[in-house]
Amino acid sequence: MISRSLLQFCLVLLFSSEISCLDCNRLHVLQIRMNSESFERLEKMGGNFPFQCLNEGIAFKPRDILKLRLSHQENAKVAIQQILQELFHIFNNNLTQAAWNGTSIKEFQNGLHQQIEKLEMCLSAEMEKEVTYPGNENLLLTSLKLKRFFQTIKDFLKEKQYSRCAWEIIRVEISRCFLMLDKLTKRLENEARDASSNDALKTAE
């Protein structure tokens, strides 16, 4: 006979599993909120762009991340995860000259980390269900483009010895990344809507 405590433990695991599934199905809702919060923290971090940094900003011309295009077959979660991981790594290096608000920096880093963990959980759940990603070749190409984009940022920071102006320029550039994240999150919302419609059709049948 199953003991009462063991039964309670099994029910907790089952309930947690259902909650995780529901959370992943509504991942776009969480991402919209967290993208907005991270963008606001990024804006508050340093205030207005320093006038003395304008000349250096003109010299910095990376590829525009907003021009990257994902085919309809690519998985938006994977691209979002890569962007967030790159951002997290960038903002965990040599910030001593940035002259930003320390609390805002920490909150920004923590927010990115939470988003990454949530995405990893959902992607792991999909892998366990043997969900395959169509268009893997396109996804690989996009991944390489993202790596080149962020490598340009890393190279610039290193070349400028992580100066205050270099960080301010990068802060402006990173704001564009959140516009890209919003576009990808919209893809998640559309995918969730399509999945819900398909489930409704199957139920009707």
C-alpha positions as a Markdown table, in Angstrom:
| # | Residue | x | y | z |
|---|---|---|---|---|
| 1 | Met | 0.0 | 0.0 | 0.0 |
| 2 | Ile | 1.4 | 3.5 | -1.0 |
| 3 | Ser | 2.1 | 5.6 | 2.1 |
| 4 | Arg | 0.3 | 8.9 | 2.5 |
| 5 | Ser | 3.6 | 10.9 | 2.2 |
| 6 | Leu | 4.6 | 9.1 | -0.9 |
| 7 | Leu | 1.2 | 9.7 | -2.5 |
| 8 | Gln | 1.4 | 13.4 | -1.6 |
| 9 | Phe | 4.9 | 13.6 | -3.2 |
| 10 | Cys | 3.7 | 12.0 | -6.4 |
| 11 | Leu | 0.8 | 14.4 | -6.6 |
| 12 | Val | 3.2 | 17.4 | -6.1 |
| 13 | Leu | 5.4 | 16.1 | -9.0 |
| 14 | Leu | 2.4 | 15.6 | -11.2 |
| 15 | Phe | 1.0 | 19.1 | -10.4 |
| 16 | Ser | 4.4 | 20.7 | -10.9 |
| 17 | Ser | 4.8 | 19.0 | -14.3 |
| 18 | Glu | 1.4 | 20.3 | -15.4 |
| 19 | Ile | 2.3 | 23.8 | -14.3 |
| 20 | Ser | 5.5 | 23.7 | -16.2 |
| 21 | Cys | 3.7 | 22.6 | -19.3 |
| 22 | Leu | 1.2 | 25.4 | -19.0 |
| 23 | Asp | 4.0 | 27.9 | -18.4 |
| 24 | Cys | 5.8 | 26.8 | -21.6 |
| 25 | Asn | 2.6 | 27.0 | -23.6 |
| 26 | Arg | 2.3 | 30.6 | -22.5 |
| 27 | Leu | 5.9 | 31.4 | -22.7 |
| 28 | His | 5.3 | 34.4 | -24.9 |
| 29 | Val | 3.3 | 36.1 | -22.2 |
| 30 | Leu | 6.3 | 35.8 | -19.8 |
| 31 | Gln | 8.8 | 36.8 | -22.4 |
| 32 | Ile | 6.8 | 40.0 | -23.3 |
| 33 | Arg | 6.8 | 41.1 | -19.7 |
| 34 | Met | 10.5 | 40.2 | -19.0 |
| 35 | Asn | 11.7 | 41.8 | -22.3 |
| 36 | Ser | 10.0 | 45.0 | -21.3 |
| 37 | Glu | 11.4 | 44.9 | -17.8 |
| 38 | Ser | 15.0 | 44.2 | -19.0 |
| 39 | Phe | 14.7 | 47.0 | -21.6 |
| 40 | Glu | 13.6 | 49.5 | -18.9 |
| 41 | Arg | 16.5 | 48.4 | -16.7 |
| 42 | Leu | 18.9 | 48.9 | -19.6 |
| 43 | Glu | 17.5 | 52.4 | -20.1 |
| 44 | Lys | 17.8 | 53.4 | -16.4 |
| 45 | Met | 21.3 | 51.9 | -16.1 |
| 46 | Gly | 23.1 | 55.0 | -17.3 |
| 47 | Gly | 20.6 | 57.7 | -18.1 |
| 48 | Asn | 21.2 | 60.0 | -21.0 |
| 49 | Phe | 23.9 | 59.2 | -23.6 |
| 50 | Pro | 27.1 | 61.2 | -22.8 |
| 51 | Phe | 27.7 | 64.0 | -25.3 |
| 52 | Gln | 31.5 | 63.3 | -25.2 |
| 53 | Cys | 30.9 | 59.8 | -26.6 |
| 54 | Leu | 29.2 | 60.9 | -29.8 |
| 55 | Asn | 32.3 | 60.8 | -32.0 |
| 56 | Glu | 33.2 | 57.2 | -30.9 |
| 57 | Gly | 29.6 | 56.1 | -31.6 |
| 58 | Ile | 29.8 | 57.3 | -35.2 |
| 59 | Ala | 32.9 | 55.0 | -35.7 |
| 60 | Phe | 31.0 | 51.9 | -34.5 |
| 61 | Lys | 29.0 | 50.2 | -37.2 |
| 62 | Pro | 28.1 | 46.6 | -36.5 |
| 63 | Arg | 25.6 | 44.7 | -38.7 |
| 64 | Asp | 22.1 | 45.6 | -37.9 |
| 65 | Ile | 20.5 | 42.8 | -35.8 |
| 66 | Leu | 17.0 | 43.9 | -37.0 |
| 67 | Lys | 17.9 | 42.8 | -40.5 |
| 68 | Leu | 18.3 | 39.2 | -39.5 |
| 69 | Arg | 15.5 | 37.1 | -40.8 |
| 70 | Leu | 14.3 | 33.8 | -39.5 |
| 71 | Ser | 12.3 | 31.5 | -41.8 |
| 72 | His | 8.9 | 30.3 | -40.6 |
| 73 | Gln | 10.4 | 26.9 | -40.0 |
| 74 | Glu | 13.0 | 28.0 | -37.5 |
| 75 | Asn | 12.4 | 27.7 | -33.8 |
| 76 | Ala | 12.1 | 31.2 | -32.2 |
| 77 | Lys | 12.9 | 29.8 | -28.7 |
| 78 | Val | 16.4 | 28.8 | -29.8 |
| 79 | Ala | 17.2 | 32.2 | -31.3 |
| 80 | Ile | 15.8 | 34.0 | -28.2 |
| 81 | Gln | 17.9 | 31.8 | -25.9 |
| 82 | Gln | 21.1 | 32.5 | -27.9 |
| 83 | Ile | 20.5 | 36.3 | -27.9 |
| 84 | Leu | 19.8 | 36.3 | -24.1 |
| 85 | Gln | 22.9 | 34.2 | -23.4 |
| 86 | Glu | 25.1 | 36.5 | -25.5 |
| 87 | Leu | 23.7 | 39.5 | -23.7 |
| 88 | Phe | 24.3 | 37.9 | -20.3 |
| 89 | His | 27.9 | 37.1 | -21.1 |
| 90 | Ile | 28.6 | 40.7 | -22.4 |
| 91 | Phe | 27.2 | 42.3 | -19.3 |
| 92 | Asn | 29.3 | 40.1 | -17.0 |
| 93 | Asn | 32.6 | 41.5 | -18.2 |
| 94 | Asn | 34.7 | 44.5 | -17.1 |
| 95 | Leu | 31.9 | 46.8 | -16.1 |
| 96 | Thr | 34.2 | 48.9 | -13.7 |
| 97 | Gln | 34.4 | 51.8 | -16.1 |
| 98 | Ala | 30.8 | 51.8 | -17.2 |
| 99 | Ala | 29.8 | 54.3 | -14.4 |
| 100 | Trp | 26.3 | 52.7 | -14.3 |
| 101 | Asn | 23.9 | 52.2 | -11.4 |
| 102 | Gly | 25.1 | 49.0 | -9.7 |
| 103 | Thr | 21.6 | 47.9 | -8.5 |
| 104 | Ser | 20.2 | 48.3 | -12.1 |
| 105 | Ile | 23.1 | 46.3 | -13.5 |
| 106 | Lys | 22.4 | 43.5 | -11.0 |
| 107 | Glu | 18.7 | 43.5 | -11.7 |
| 108 | Phe | 19.4 | 43.5 | -15.5 |
| 109 | Gln | 21.7 | 40.5 | -15.2 |
| 110 | Asn | 19.3 | 38.6 | -12.9 |
| 111 | Gly | 16.4 | 39.3 | -15.3 |
| 112 | Leu | 18.4 | 37.9 | -18.3 |
| 113 | His | 19.4 | 34.8 | -16.2 |
| 114 | Gln | 15.7 | 34.1 | -15.3 |
| 115 | Gln | 14.7 | 34.3 | -18.9 |
| 116 | Ile | 17.5 | 32.0 | -20.0 |
| 117 | Glu | 16.6 | 29.4 | -17.3 |
| 118 | Lys | 12.9 | 29.5 | -18.3 |
| 119 | Leu | 13.8 | 28.9 | -22.0 |
| 120 | Glu | 16.2 | 26.1 | -21.1 |
| 121 | Met | 13.4 | 24.4 | -19.1 |
| 122 | Cys | 11.0 | 24.6 | -22.0 |
| 123 | Leu | 13.5 | 23.5 | -24.6 |
| 124 | Ser | 14.5 | 20.6 | -22.5 |
| 125 | Ala | 10.8 | 19.6 | -22.2 |
| 126 | Glu | 10.5 | 19.7 | -26.0 |
| 127 | Met | 13.6 | 17.5 | -26.4 |
| 128 | Glu | 12.2 | 15.0 | -23.9 |
| 129 | Lys | 9.1 | 14.8 | -26.1 |
| 130 | Glu | 11.3 | 14.3 | -29.1 |
| 131 | Val | 10.2 | 17.5 | -30.7 |
| 132 | Thr | 12.3 | 18.2 | -33.8 |
| 133 | Tyr | 13.1 | 21.6 | -35.2 |
| 134 | Pro | 12.4 | 21.8 | -38.9 |
| 135 | Gly | 14.8 | 24.1 | -40.9 |
| 136 | Asn | 17.8 | 23.2 | -38.8 |
| 137 | Glu | 20.1 | 24.4 | -41.6 |
| 138 | Asn | 18.5 | 27.9 | -41.5 |
| 139 | Leu | 18.7 | 27.9 | -37.7 |
| 140 | Leu | 22.4 | 27.2 | -37.9 |
| 141 | Leu | 22.9 | 30.0 | -40.4 |
| 142 | Thr | 21.0 | 32.4 | -38.2 |
| 143 | Ser | 23.1 | 31.3 | -35.1 |
| 144 | Leu | 26.3 | 32.0 | -37.0 |
| 145 | Lys | 25.0 | 35.5 | -37.9 |
| 146 | Leu | 24.1 | 36.2 | -34.3 |
| 147 | Lys | 27.6 | 35.0 | -33.2 |
| 148 | Arg | 29.2 | 37.4 | -35.7 |
| 149 | Phe | 27.0 | 40.3 | -34.5 |
| 150 | Phe | 27.9 | 39.8 | -30.9 |
| 151 | Gln | 31.6 | 39.1 | -31.6 |
| 152 | Thr | 31.7 | 42.6 | -33.2 |
| 153 | Ile | 30.4 | 44.1 | -29.9 |
| 154 | Lys | 33.0 | 42.1 | -27.9 |
| 155 | Asp | 35.8 | 43.1 | -30.2 |
| 156 | Phe | 34.8 | 46.8 | -29.9 |
| 157 | Leu | 34.7 | 46.7 | -26.1 |
| 158 | Lys | 38.1 | 45.0 | -26.0 |
| 159 | Glu | 39.6 | 47.4 | -28.5 |
| 160 | Lys | 38.4 | 50.4 | -26.5 |
| 161 | Gln | 39.6 | 48.7 | -23.2 |
| 162 | Tyr | 36.0 | 48.6 | -21.9 |
| 163 | Ser | 35.9 | 52.4 | -21.5 |
| 164 | Arg | 32.9 | 54.3 | -20.3 |
| 165 | Cys | 32.1 | 55.6 | -23.9 |
| 166 | Ala | 32.5 | 52.1 | -25.3 |
| 167 | Trp | 29.9 | 50.7 | -22.8 |
| 168 | Glu | 27.5 | 53.6 | -23.5 |
| 169 | Ile | 27.7 | 52.9 | -27.2 |
| 170 | Ile | 27.1 | 49.2 | -26.6 |
| 171 | Arg | 24.1 | 50.0 | -24.3 |
| 172 | Val | 22.5 | 51.8 | -27.2 |
| 173 | Glu | 23.2 | 48.9 | -29.6 |
| 174 | Ile | 21.9 | 46.4 | -27.2 |
| 175 | Ser | 18.5 | 48.2 | -27.0 |
| 176 | Arg | 18.1 | 47.1 | -30.7 |
| 177 | Cys | 18.4 | 43.5 | -29.5 |
| 178 | Phe | 15.3 | 43.9 | -27.4 |
| 179 | Leu | 13.4 | 45.0 | -30.5 |
| 180 | Met | 14.6 | 41.7 | -32.2 |
| 181 | Leu | 13.5 | 39.8 | -29.1 |
| 182 | Asp | 10.1 | 41.4 | -29.3 |
| 183 | Lys | 9.8 | 40.2 | -32.9 |
| 184 | Leu | 10.8 | 36.7 | -32.0 |
| 185 | Thr | 8.4 | 36.7 | -29.0 |
| 186 | Lys | 5.6 | 37.7 | -31.4 |
| 187 | Arg | 6.5 | 34.5 | -33.3 |
| 188 | Leu | 6.0 | 32.5 | -30.1 |
| 189 | Glu | 2.6 | 34.1 | -29.6 |
| 190 | Asn | 1.6 | 33.1 | -33.1 |
| 191 | Glu | 2.9 | 29.6 | -32.6 |
| 192 | Ala | 0.9 | 29.3 | -29.3 |
| 193 | Arg | -2.2 | 30.6 | -31.1 |
| 194 | Asp | -1.8 | 28.1 | -33.9 |
| 195 | Ala | -1.3 | 25.2 | -31.5 |
| 196 | Ser | -4.4 | 26.2 | -29.6 |
| 197 | Ser | -6.4 | 26.3 | -32.8 |
| 198 | Asn | -5.1 | 22.9 | -33.8 |
| 199 | Asp | -6.0 | 21.4 | -30.4 |
| 200 | Ala | -9.5 | 22.9 | -30.7 |
| 201 | Leu | -9.9 | 21.3 | -34.2 |
| 202 | Lys | -8.8 | 17.9 | -32.9 |
| 203 | Thr | -11.2 | 18.1 | -30.0 |
| 204 | Ala | -14.1 | 18.9 | -32.4 |
| 205 | Glu | -13.2 | 15.9 | -34.6 |
